[in-house]
């Protein structure tokens, strides 16, 4: 048994994934939210980097929108080297190697595992072959600056699993990591 692991990032045309709230503007419509809800429905565990967890744990516990209703009760495995042994917000610190932790988590009972971010977390888990499905929603905007998902990594071959276009002009590209070289 190996559970499916997914990640979904927002992406500008010039490849920026950092701080999408600064450049998404009006390009996130109701159908994007519906699609996200469908993707999150089978998720029972999440993996999240410390910085993003710190940002989200300050905002989401008090939010009552659909994403808040989903993310607040879900179990969060937090990756970071300077975490206390106990965390609030239904969260557990990852002790030891994050890649081995996710490998082990994939073999446990449960539904889909969603890697929520940050950039380094998604990158390292994807390149380790531990993210089965990577969805990039490309917004019709040039961010101009910011970090990209695959800056500084060796060539990695992907396989396209799905392509969709939204009414707000987003291109939703879903990939898997090719294992045939």
N, C-alpha and C positions, 0 to 999 in steps of 0.2 A: 504494500500500500504506500503510495506517495501522494500526499495532498497537493493540489494545484496552488501555485503561488503567483500572484498577479501584482502589477504596479501600473498606475495611471498618472501621467504627468501632463500638465499644460505646457505648451511649447509655442514660442513665437516663430515666425517664418525664418528668422535668422538664428534659430536654434536655442534661444535662451529659455531656461526652465526656472531660473531664480526669480522669486517674488512675482508670480503671475498676477497677483492682485494689483500691481502697478501698471500693467499693460493689457489686461483682458478686456477692459472697457465693457462694451455692450455685446461682446461676442460669446456670451454664455447664456443660452436660451433655455426655455422650458424642456425642450427635447434633450438637451445636454444633461439636465438634472434628472430626467426620467431614465436616460441611459445609465447614468451613474448609479441611480438607485437600483436598477436591475443588476448591475455588476457587483454591487455591495451586498445584495440580499443573501448570497450563500456564504459570506465571510463570517468566520467565527473567531479568528485571531488576526491581529495586525502586528506589523513590525515597523518601528518608527525610530528615527535618529533623535538623539538627545536635544539638539537645538530646536527642531521642529516640535518635539514633544513639549518643550518648555513654553514655546509660543502658544501652541494649541491649548495646553493645560491651563493657561491663564484666561483664554477666551471661551472655549467650547463648553466647559461645565455649566455655564449660565445660559447657554443658547438653547432656544426651543424650536429651531427650524428643523426640517427633515434630516439634514446632515448631523446636526447636534443630537437629535434623537437616536441616530444610528451610532455615532462615534462615542458618545458618553458611556453606554453600558458595555461596549465591545472590549475584549481583553487586548491590552497593548503590551508588546514586548519592546522595551526601550533599549536601544544600543547607545552606549556612551562609556567613556573610561572614568568619568568622575561623578558617578551616580551614588546616592545613598542606597543602603540595602533594602529599604522599603520606600515605595512610591505611592502617591495617591492616584485617584482617577482610574481605578481598575487597571493599574499598570504594574509591570514586573521588570526590574532591571535585568538585562542580559549579562550574565557573568561568564567571562571567558571569551572564546573566539565566536564572533557573531555568525560567521559562515557555518561553523559546526552547530551552533544553536538552531539556526534555521533548518539545517539538514535534519537535525533531531526532531524539530517541531513538525516537519513534513511527514515524519513517520508515525506521529501520534494521531489518535482519533480526532476527528473534527472536520469542519468544512474548509472552505477556501481560506488561504492566508493572503492578506493584502499588505504589500509593502507601501506605506504611505509617504515615505520620504525620510530624510532629506536626500539631497543629490548624491552624496557619497554613499549612502546606504543603498539606494537603488542601483547605482553604478556597480558597486562591489558585488552585490548579490546577483545582478544580472550577468556580469562577466564570469561569476563562479558557476553559472548554469542553474541557479536556484530560483530564477523568476521564469516561469513558463510562458507568461503572457505579459508583454509590455505594450501599453496603449499610450500613444502620444496624441493629444488633441492639439493640432496646430491652429493657432488663432491667426486671423488675417491682419497681423500687425508686425512691424519691425521694432523690437525692443531697443535695439541700439547697443545696449551693454548689459552685462550680467553673465552669470555662469551658465555653461552648457552641460548637458548630461554627460557627454563622452569626451570632454576636453582631456587631452593627455593620455589617452588609452590606446593600446595597439589595435590594429584592424580587427574587427569582429564581424563575422557574416551573420546576417539576419534573414529570416524568412517571413514574408508578408502573409499574415493570416486573414486580415480583413481591412477593407477601405470603406469609409462612409463620408458623406458630406452632410453638414447640417444647414438648416435654413439661415443661420447667422453667419455662414461662410467658413465654418471650421472644417478642417480635414481631419478625420479621426482615423489614425493609422495604428493597426494592431500588429505587433511583431512577436515572433519567437526567436530564440537564439539557435542558429544552425549548428548542428553538431557534426556535420560531415566535412568540416574544414572549409 
